[in-house]
Amino acid sequence: MDNEKKIKLATWNIRTMLQAGKMMEIAEELQKWEIDITAIQEVRWKGSGKINKPKYTVYYSGAEKQG
């Protein structure tokens, strides 16, 4: 049982992802802390969707109006 991988969960209020480079900044910080799954709040993106990147996937859901 000691060889089982533990999953690290986190939550983070990021205030906005409307700034250039913000997604990469967040990804780097989560990788630094070896976080497997995180819930991020206040993304402020319009609608919902999925973004696939080589090292992570972002699922998002927001209001139909951006902001």
PDB file of N, CA, C and O in Angstrom:
ATOM      1  N   MET A   1       0.805  -1.207   0.000  1.00  0.00           N
ATOM      2  CA  MET A   1       0.000   0.000   0.000  1.00  0.00           C
ATOM      3  C   MET A   1       0.848   1.272   0.000  1.00  0.00           C
ATOM      4  O   MET A   1       0.375   2.312  -0.457  1.00  0.00           O
ATOM      5  N   ASP A   2       2.069   1.222   0.491  1.00  0.00           N
ATOM      6  CA  ASP A   2       2.919   2.404   0.543  1.00  0.00           C
ATOM      7  C   ASP A   2       3.342   2.884  -0.834  1.00  0.00           C
ATOM      8  O   ASP A   2       3.760   4.032  -0.982  1.00  0.00           O
ATOM      9  N   ASN A   3       3.243   2.025  -1.850  1.00  0.00           N
ATOM     10  CA  ASN A   3       3.653   2.396  -3.202  1.00  0.00           C
ATOM     11  C   ASN A   3       2.531   3.064  -3.995  1.00  0.00           C
ATOM     12  O   ASN A   3       2.742   3.444  -5.146  1.00  0.00           O
ATOM     13  N   GLU A   4       1.369   3.211  -3.416  1.00  0.00           N
ATOM     14  CA  GLU A   4       0.255   3.842  -4.117  1.00  0.00           C
ATOM     15  C   GLU A   4       0.499   5.336  -4.264  1.00  0.00           C
ATOM     16  O   GLU A   4       0.995   5.996  -3.350  1.00  0.00           O
ATOM     17  N   LYS A   5       0.137   5.858  -5.443  1.00  0.00           N
ATOM     18  CA  LYS A   5       0.278   7.295  -5.679  1.00  0.00           C
ATOM     19  C   LYS A   5      -0.874   8.029  -5.011  1.00  0.00           C
ATOM     20  O   LYS A   5      -2.037   7.661  -5.175  1.00  0.00           O
ATOM     21  N   LYS A   6      -0.551   9.033  -4.284  1.00  0.00           N
ATOM     22  CA  LYS A   6      -1.554   9.881  -3.658  1.00  0.00           C
ATOM     23  C   LYS A   6      -1.898  11.000  -4.638  1.00  0.00           C
ATOM     24  O   LYS A   6      -1.009  11.561  -5.279  1.00  0.00           O
ATOM     25  N   ILE A   7      -3.153  11.315  -4.752  1.00  0.00           N
ATOM     26  CA  ILE A   7      -3.603  12.391  -5.628  1.00  0.00           C
ATOM     27  C   ILE A   7      -3.684  13.670  -4.814  1.00  0.00           C
ATOM     28  O   ILE A   7      -4.318  13.708  -3.760  1.00  0.00           O
ATOM     29  N   LYS A   8      -3.030  14.725  -5.314  1.00  0.00           N
ATOM     30  CA  LYS A   8      -3.063  16.025  -4.641  1.00  0.00           C
ATOM     31  C   LYS A   8      -4.146  16.888  -5.263  1.00  0.00           C
ATOM     32  O   LYS A   8      -4.153  17.123  -6.472  1.00  0.00           O
ATOM     33  N   LEU A   9      -5.063  17.359  -4.423  1.00  0.00           N
ATOM     34  CA  LEU A   9      -6.153  18.232  -4.847  1.00  0.00           C
ATOM     35  C   LEU A   9      -5.928  19.625  -4.286  1.00  0.00           C
ATOM     36  O   LEU A   9      -5.346  19.790  -3.214  1.00  0.00           O
ATOM     37  N   ALA A  10      -6.400  20.635  -5.029  1.00  0.00           N
ATOM     38  CA  ALA A  10      -6.252  22.015  -4.567  1.00  0.00           C
ATOM     39  C   ALA A  10      -7.400  22.857  -5.097  1.00  0.00           C
ATOM     40  O   ALA A  10      -8.119  22.448  -6.009  1.00  0.00           O
ATOM     41  N   THR A  11      -7.558  24.015  -4.524  1.00  0.00           N
ATOM     42  CA  THR A  11      -8.494  25.019  -5.026  1.00  0.00           C
ATOM     43  C   THR A  11      -7.773  26.357  -4.995  1.00  0.00           C
ATOM     44  O   THR A  11      -6.946  26.603  -4.118  1.00  0.00           O
ATOM     45  N   TRP A  12      -8.093  27.231  -5.967  1.00  0.00           N
ATOM     46  CA  TRP A  12      -7.353  28.472  -6.100  1.00  0.00           C
ATOM     47  C   TRP A  12      -8.261  29.549  -6.685  1.00  0.00           C
ATOM     48  O   TRP A  12      -8.835  29.369  -7.759  1.00  0.00           O
ATOM     49  N   ASN A  13      -8.388  30.657  -5.982  1.00  0.00           N
ATOM     50  CA  ASN A  13      -9.114  31.818  -6.494  1.00  0.00           C
ATOM     51  C   ASN A  13      -8.095  32.675  -7.241  1.00  0.00           C
ATOM     52  O   ASN A  13      -7.270  33.348  -6.622  1.00  0.00           O
ATOM     53  N   ILE A  14      -8.155  32.649  -8.566  1.00  0.00           N
ATOM     54  CA  ILE A  14      -7.129  33.322  -9.367  1.00  0.00           C
ATOM     55  C   ILE A  14      -7.525  34.727  -9.803  1.00  0.00           C
ATOM     56  O   ILE A  14      -6.712  35.453 -10.376  1.00  0.00           O
ATOM     57  N   ARG A  15      -8.762  35.110  -9.537  1.00  0.00           N
ATOM     58  CA  ARG A  15      -9.319  36.433  -9.841  1.00  0.00           C
ATOM     59  C   ARG A  15      -9.622  36.656 -11.317  1.00  0.00           C
ATOM     60  O   ARG A  15     -10.675  37.208 -11.635  1.00  0.00           O
ATOM     61  N   THR A  16      -8.750  36.254 -12.226  1.00  0.00           N
ATOM     62  CA  THR A  16      -9.049  36.360 -13.659  1.00  0.00           C
ATOM     63  C   THR A  16      -8.022  35.584 -14.469  1.00  0.00           C
ATOM     64  O   THR A  16      -6.860  35.464 -14.079  1.00  0.00           O
ATOM     65  N   MET A  17      -8.474  35.058 -15.609  1.00  0.00           N
ATOM     66  CA  MET A  17      -7.553  34.469 -16.576  1.00  0.00           C
ATOM     67  C   MET A  17      -7.640  35.249 -17.882  1.00  0.00           C
ATOM     68  O   MET A  17      -7.354  34.711 -18.952  1.00  0.00           O
ATOM     69  N   LEU A  18      -8.030  36.500 -17.794  1.00  0.00           N
ATOM     70  CA  LEU A  18      -8.143  37.353 -18.974  1.00  0.00           C
ATOM     71  C   LEU A  18      -6.825  38.044 -19.310  1.00  0.00           C
ATOM     72  O   LEU A  18      -6.763  38.824 -20.260  1.00  0.00           O
ATOM     73  N   GLN A  19      -5.778  37.772 -18.547  1.00  0.00           N
ATOM     74  CA  GLN A  19      -4.462  38.370 -18.789  1.00  0.00           C
ATOM     75  C   GLN A  19      -3.606  37.422 -19.623  1.00  0.00           C
ATOM     76  O   GLN A  19      -3.656  36.207 -19.436  1.00  0.00           O
ATOM     77  N   ALA A  20      -2.821  37.980 -20.541  1.00  0.00           N
ATOM     78  CA  ALA A  20      -1.924  37.166 -21.371  1.00  0.00           C
ATOM     79  C   ALA A  20      -0.932  36.406 -20.493  1.00  0.00           C
ATOM     80  O   ALA A  20      -0.334  36.982 -19.584  1.00  0.00           O
ATOM     81  N   GLY A  21      -0.758  35.113 -20.766  1.00  0.00           N
ATOM     82  CA  GLY A  21       0.207  34.298 -20.041  1.00  0.00           C
ATOM     83  C   GLY A  21      -0.277  33.745 -18.716  1.00  0.00           C
ATOM     84  O   GLY A  21       0.461  33.018 -18.052  1.00  0.00           O
ATOM     85  N   LYS A  22      -1.491  34.068 -18.316  1.00  0.00           N
ATOM     86  CA  LYS A  22      -1.996  33.650 -17.001  1.00  0.00           C
ATOM     87  C   LYS A  22      -2.142  32.129 -16.911  1.00  0.00           C
ATOM     88  O   LYS A  22      -1.828  31.542 -15.876  1.00  0.00           O
ATOM     89  N   MET A  23      -2.619  31.481 -17.991  1.00  0.00           N
ATOM     90  CA  MET A  23      -2.791  30.029 -17.946  1.00  0.00           C
ATOM     91  C   MET A  23      -1.445  29.337 -17.751  1.00  0.00           C
ATOM     92  O   MET A  23      -1.351  28.382 -16.981  1.00  0.00           O
ATOM     93  N   MET A  24      -0.411  29.803 -18.434  1.00  0.00           N
ATOM     94  CA  MET A  24       0.916  29.205 -18.291  1.00  0.00           C
ATOM     95  C   MET A  24       1.458  29.429 -16.881  1.00  0.00           C
ATOM     96  O   MET A  24       2.064  28.530 -16.297  1.00  0.00           O
ATOM     97  N   GLU A  25       1.242  30.618 -16.339  1.00  0.00           N
ATOM     98  CA  GLU A  25       1.687  30.921 -14.974  1.00  0.00           C
ATOM     99  C   GLU A  25       1.038  29.970 -13.967  1.00  0.00           C
ATOM    100  O   GLU A  25       1.711  29.446 -13.080  1.00  0.00           O
ATOM    101  N   ILE A  26      -0.245  29.754 -14.104  1.00  0.00           N
ATOM    102  CA  ILE A  26      -0.972  28.859 -13.201  1.00  0.00           C
ATOM    103  C   ILE A  26      -0.479  27.424 -13.370  1.00  0.00           C
ATOM    104  O   ILE A  26      -0.250  26.729 -12.380  1.00  0.00           O
ATOM    105  N   ALA A  27      -0.314  26.973 -14.618  1.00  0.00           N
ATOM    106  CA  ALA A  27       0.158  25.611 -14.884  1.00  0.00           C
ATOM    107  C   ALA A  27       1.532  25.374 -14.268  1.00  0.00           C
ATOM    108  O   ALA A  27       1.771  24.324 -13.670  1.00  0.00           O
ATOM    109  N   GLU A  28       2.429  26.335 -14.408  1.00  0.00           N
ATOM    110  CA  GLU A  28       3.767  26.190 -13.832  1.00  0.00           C
ATOM    111  C   GLU A  28       3.725  26.088 -12.314  1.00  0.00           C
ATOM    112  O   GLU A  28       4.456  25.293 -11.721  1.00  0.00           O
ATOM    113  N   GLU A  29       2.882  26.881 -11.692  1.00  0.00           N
ATOM    114  CA  GLU A  29       2.770  26.848 -10.227  1.00  0.00           C
ATOM    115  C   GLU A  29       2.193  25.515  -9.755  1.00  0.00           C
ATOM    116  O   GLU A  29       2.660  24.955  -8.762  1.00  0.00           O
ATOM    117  N   LEU A  30       1.194  25.009 -10.449  1.00  0.00           N
ATOM    118  CA  LEU A  30       0.594  23.729 -10.074  1.00  0.00           C
ATOM    119  C   LEU A  30       1.581  22.579 -10.278  1.00  0.00           C
ATOM    120  O   LEU A  30       1.611  21.643  -9.480  1.00  0.00           O
ATOM    121  N   GLN A  31       2.381  22.643 -11.333  1.00  0.00           N
ATOM    122  CA  GLN A  31       3.404  21.618 -11.547  1.00  0.00           C
ATOM    123  C   GLN A  31       4.479  21.686 -10.472  1.00  0.00           C
ATOM    124  O   GLN A  31       4.962  20.654 -10.007  1.00  0.00           O
ATOM    125  N   LYS A  32       4.853  22.891 -10.080  1.00  0.00           N
ATOM    126  CA  LYS A  32       5.861  23.084  -9.019  1.00  0.00           C
ATOM    127  C   LYS A  32       5.420  22.403  -7.724  1.00  0.00           C
ATOM    128  O   LYS A  32       6.227  21.777  -7.038  1.00  0.00           O
ATOM    129  N   TRP A  33       4.142  22.530  -7.399  1.00  0.00           N
ATOM    130  CA  TRP A  33       3.609  21.943  -6.168  1.00  0.00           C
ATOM    131  C   TRP A  33       3.086  20.528  -6.374  1.00  0.00           C
ATOM    132  O   TRP A  33       2.555  19.917  -5.446  1.00  0.00           O
ATOM    133  N   GLU A  34       3.237  20.002  -7.602  1.00  0.00           N
ATOM    134  CA  GLU A  34       2.815  18.642  -7.951  1.00  0.00           C
ATOM    135  C   GLU A  34       1.328  18.409  -7.673  1.00  0.00           C
ATOM    136  O   GLU A  34       0.939  17.367  -7.144  1.00  0.00           O
ATOM    137  N   ILE A  35       0.508  19.391  -8.036  1.00  0.00           N
ATOM    138  CA  ILE A  35      -0.941  19.295  -7.867  1.00  0.00           C
ATOM    139  C   ILE A  35      -1.507  18.516  -9.052  1.00  0.00           C
ATOM    140  O   ILE A  35      -1.208  18.833 -10.204  1.00  0.00           O
ATOM    141  N   ASP A  36      -2.320  17.501  -8.775  1.00  0.00           N
ATOM    142  CA  ASP A  36      -2.905  16.676  -9.834  1.00  0.00           C
ATOM    143  C   ASP A  36      -4.212  17.257 -10.368  1.00  0.00           C
ATOM    144  O   ASP A  36      -4.445  17.279 -11.577  1.00  0.00           O
ATOM    145  N   ILE A  37      -5.055  17.724  -9.461  1.00  0.00           N
ATOM    146  CA  ILE A  37      -6.362  18.276  -9.838  1.00  0.00           C
ATOM    147  C   ILE A  37      -6.597  19.545  -9.037  1.00  0.00           C
ATOM    148  O   ILE A  37      -6.387  19.567  -7.824  1.00  0.00           O
ATOM    149  N   THR A  38      -7.033  20.602  -9.714  1.00  0.00           N
ATOM    150  CA  THR A  38      -7.358  21.832  -8.991  1.00  0.00           C
ATOM    151  C   THR A  38      -8.653  22.426  -9.518  1.00  0.00           C
ATOM    152  O   THR A  38      -8.980  22.297 -10.697  1.00  0.00           O
ATOM    153  N   ALA A  39      -9.374  23.073  -8.633  1.00  0.00           N
ATOM    154  CA  ALA A  39     -10.559  23.838  -8.999  1.00  0.00           C
ATOM    155  C   ALA A  39     -10.152  25.302  -8.923  1.00  0.00           C
ATOM    156  O   ALA A  39      -9.711  25.778  -7.877  1.00  0.00           O
ATOM    157  N   ILE A  40     -10.300  26.009 -10.030  1.00  0.00           N
ATOM    158  CA  ILE A  40      -9.940  27.427 -10.021  1.00  0.00           C
ATOM    159  C   ILE A  40     -11.207  28.263 -10.159  1.00  0.00           C
ATOM    160  O   ILE A  40     -12.086  27.961 -10.967  1.00  0.00           O
ATOM    161  N   GLN A  41     -11.280  29.316  -9.355  1.00  0.00           N
ATOM    162  CA  GLN A  41     -12.445  30.182  -9.340  1.00  0.00           C
ATOM    163  C   GLN A  41     -12.112  31.524  -9.981  1.00  0.00           C
ATOM    164  O   GLN A  41     -10.955  31.933 -10.070  1.00  0.00           O
ATOM    165  N   GLU A  42     -13.169  32.185 -10.419  1.00  0.00           N
ATOM    166  CA  GLU A  42     -13.113  33.523 -11.012  1.00  0.00           C
ATOM    167  C   GLU A  42     -12.238  33.571 -12.258  1.00  0.00           C
ATOM    168  O   GLU A  42     -11.444  34.495 -12.439  1.00  0.00           O
ATOM    169  N   VAL A  43     -12.393  32.564 -13.113  1.00  0.00           N
ATOM    170  CA  VAL A  43     -11.681  32.511 -14.386  1.00  0.00           C
ATOM    171  C   VAL A  43     -12.143  33.660 -15.285  1.00  0.00           C
ATOM    172  O   VAL A  43     -11.336  34.289 -15.970  1.00  0.00           O
ATOM    173  N   ARG A  44     -13.435  33.920 -15.272  1.00  0.00           N
ATOM    174  CA  ARG A  44     -14.065  35.006 -16.031  1.00  0.00           C
ATOM    175  C   ARG A  44     -14.041  34.792 -17.535  1.00  0.00           C
ATOM    176  O   ARG A  44     -13.939  35.750 -18.302  1.00  0.00           O
ATOM    177  N   TRP A  45     -14.135  33.538 -17.958  1.00  0.00           N
ATOM    178  CA  TRP A  45     -14.254  33.218 -19.368  1.00  0.00           C
ATOM    179  C   TRP A  45     -15.720  33.031 -19.726  1.00  0.00           C
ATOM    180  O   TRP A  45     -16.512  32.595 -18.891  1.00  0.00           O
ATOM    181  N   LYS A  46     -16.078  33.346 -20.926  1.00  0.00           N
ATOM    182  CA  LYS A  46     -17.449  33.228 -21.411  1.00  0.00           C
ATOM    183  C   LYS A  46     -17.732  31.784 -21.817  1.00  0.00           C
ATOM    184  O   LYS A  46     -16.891  31.124 -22.428  1.00  0.00           O
ATOM    185  N   GLY A  47     -18.929  31.299 -21.469  1.00  0.00           N
ATOM    186  CA  GLY A  47     -19.372  29.973 -21.898  1.00  0.00           C
ATOM    187  C   GLY A  47     -18.650  28.839 -21.207  1.00  0.00           C
ATOM    188  O   GLY A  47     -18.171  28.981 -20.082  1.00  0.00           O
ATOM    189  N   SER A  48     -18.576  27.696 -21.900  1.00  0.00           N
ATOM    190  CA  SER A  48     -17.927  26.523 -21.325  1.00  0.00           C
ATOM    191  C   SER A  48     -17.157  25.792 -22.419  1.00  0.00           C
ATOM    192  O   SER A  48     -17.412  25.976 -23.609  1.00  0.00           O
ATOM    193  N   GLY A  49     -16.216  24.964 -21.995  1.00  0.00           N
ATOM    194  CA  GLY A  49     -15.431  24.219 -22.966  1.00  0.00           C
ATOM    195  C   GLY A  49     -14.301  23.457 -22.334  1.00  0.00           C
ATOM    196  O   GLY A  49     -14.243  23.271 -21.118  1.00  0.00           O
ATOM    197  N   LYS A  50     -13.399  23.019 -23.195  1.00  0.00           N
ATOM    198  CA  LYS A  50     -12.261  22.191 -22.779  1.00  0.00           C
ATOM    199  C   LYS A  50     -11.050  22.624 -23.597  1.00  0.00           C
ATOM    200  O   LYS A  50     -11.156  22.808 -24.810  1.00  0.00           O
ATOM    201  N   ILE A  51      -9.904  22.788 -22.947  1.00  0.00           N
ATOM    202  CA  ILE A  51      -8.651  23.140 -23.613  1.00  0.00           C
ATOM    203  C   ILE A  51      -7.639  22.049 -23.296  1.00  0.00           C
ATOM    204  O   ILE A  51      -7.303  21.829 -22.133  1.00  0.00           O
ATOM    205  N   ASN A  52      -7.153  21.368 -24.325  1.00  0.00           N
ATOM    206  CA  ASN A  52      -6.143  20.316 -24.146  1.00  0.00           C
ATOM    207  C   ASN A  52      -4.757  20.884 -24.387  1.00  0.00           C
ATOM    208  O   ASN A  52      -4.485  21.463 -25.440  1.00  0.00           O
ATOM    209  N   LYS A  53      -3.892  20.718 -23.416  1.00  0.00           N
ATOM    210  CA  LYS A  53      -2.483  21.096 -23.520  1.00  0.00           C
ATOM    211  C   LYS A  53      -1.658  19.829 -23.317  1.00  0.00           C
ATOM    212  O   LYS A  53      -2.188  18.834 -22.822  1.00  0.00           O
ATOM    213  N   PRO A  54      -0.373  19.835 -23.683  1.00  0.00           N
ATOM    214  CA  PRO A  54       0.428  18.606 -23.537  1.00  0.00           C
ATOM    215  C   PRO A  54       0.481  18.043 -22.115  1.00  0.00           C
ATOM    216  O   PRO A  54       0.468  16.825 -21.939  1.00  0.00           O
ATOM    217  N   LYS A  55       0.539  18.908 -21.098  1.00  0.00           N
ATOM    218  CA  LYS A  55       0.701  18.419 -19.720  1.00  0.00           C
ATOM    219  C   LYS A  55      -0.547  18.575 -18.861  1.00  0.00           C
ATOM    220  O   LYS A  55      -0.550  18.148 -17.706  1.00  0.00           O
ATOM    221  N   TYR A  56      -1.604  19.175 -19.394  1.00  0.00           N
ATOM    222  CA  TYR A  56      -2.805  19.373 -18.597  1.00  0.00           C
ATOM    223  C   TYR A  56      -4.014  19.629 -19.492  1.00  0.00           C
ATOM    224  O   TYR A  56      -3.875  19.930 -20.678  1.00  0.00           O
ATOM    225  N   THR A  57      -5.187  19.505 -18.910  1.00  0.00           N
ATOM    226  CA  THR A  57      -6.446  19.808 -19.584  1.00  0.00           C
ATOM    227  C   THR A  57      -7.224  20.773 -18.703  1.00  0.00           C
ATOM    228  O   THR A  57      -7.292  20.588 -17.487  1.00  0.00           O
ATOM    229  N   VAL A  58      -7.809  21.793 -19.303  1.00  0.00           N
ATOM    230  CA  VAL A  58      -8.625  22.764 -18.583  1.00  0.00           C
ATOM    231  C   VAL A  58     -10.079  22.577 -19.012  1.00  0.00           C
ATOM    232  O   VAL A  58     -10.399  22.661 -20.198  1.00  0.00           O
ATOM    233  N   TYR A  59     -10.948  22.324 -18.049  1.00  0.00           N
ATOM    234  CA  TYR A  59     -12.386  22.321 -18.270  1.00  0.00           C
ATOM    235  C   TYR A  59     -12.913  23.588 -17.618  1.00  0.00           C
ATOM    236  O   TYR A  59     -12.571  23.890 -16.475  1.00  0.00           O
ATOM    237  N   TYR A  60     -13.739  24.327 -18.334  1.00  0.00           N
ATOM    238  CA  TYR A  60     -14.259  25.570 -17.746  1.00  0.00           C
ATOM    239  C   TYR A  60     -15.731  25.745 -18.054  1.00  0.00           C
ATOM    240  O   TYR A  60     -16.249  25.232 -19.046  1.00  0.00           O
ATOM    241  N   SER A  61     -16.378  26.473 -17.188  1.00  0.00           N
ATOM    242  CA  SER A  61     -17.793  26.772 -17.351  1.00  0.00           C
ATOM    243  C   SER A  61     -18.070  28.117 -16.684  1.00  0.00           C
ATOM    244  O   SER A  61     -17.755  28.326 -15.513  1.00  0.00           O
ATOM    245  N   GLY A  62     -18.657  29.006 -17.444  1.00  0.00           N
ATOM    246  CA  GLY A  62     -18.946  30.326 -16.916  1.00  0.00           C
ATOM    247  C   GLY A  62     -20.245  30.870 -17.476  1.00  0.00           C
ATOM    248  O   GLY A  62     -20.991  30.161 -18.151  1.00  0.00           O
ATOM    249  N   ALA A  63     -20.500  32.096 -17.200  1.00  0.00           N
ATOM    250  CA  ALA A  63     -21.717  32.752 -17.676  1.00  0.00           C
ATOM    251  C   ALA A  63     -21.626  32.942 -19.196  1.00  0.00           C
ATOM    252  O   ALA A  63     -20.541  32.889 -19.774  1.00  0.00           O
ATOM    253  N   GLU A  64     -22.769  33.161 -19.823  1.00  0.00           N
ATOM    254  CA  GLU A  64     -22.788  33.415 -21.241  1.00  0.00           C
ATOM    255  C   GLU A  64     -22.212  34.802 -21.572  1.00  0.00           C
ATOM    256  O   GLU A  64     -21.808  35.069 -22.703  1.00  0.00           O
ATOM    257  N   LYS A  65     -22.188  35.661 -20.567  1.00  0.00           N
ATOM    258  CA  LYS A  65     -21.606  36.991 -20.728  1.00  0.00           C
ATOM    259  C   LYS A  65     -20.248  36.999 -20.033  1.00  0.00           C
ATOM    260  O   LYS A  65     -20.138  36.590 -18.877  1.00  0.00           O
ATOM    261  N   GLN A  66     -19.211  37.464 -20.735  1.00  0.00           N
ATOM    262  CA  GLN A  66     -17.862  37.472 -20.163  1.00  0.00           C
ATOM    263  C   GLN A  66     -17.748  38.519 -19.075  1.00  0.00           C
ATOM    264  O   GLN A  66     -18.333  39.597 -19.174  1.00  0.00           O
ATOM    265  N   GLY A  67     -16.989  38.197 -18.033  1.00  0.00           N
ATOM    266  CA  GLY A  67     -16.750  39.156 -16.977  1.00  0.00           C
ATOM    267  C   GLY A  67     -17.100  38.641 -15.619  1.00  0.00           C
ATOM    268  O   GLY A  67     -16.945  39.356 -14.629  1.00  0.00           O
TER     269      GLY A  67
END
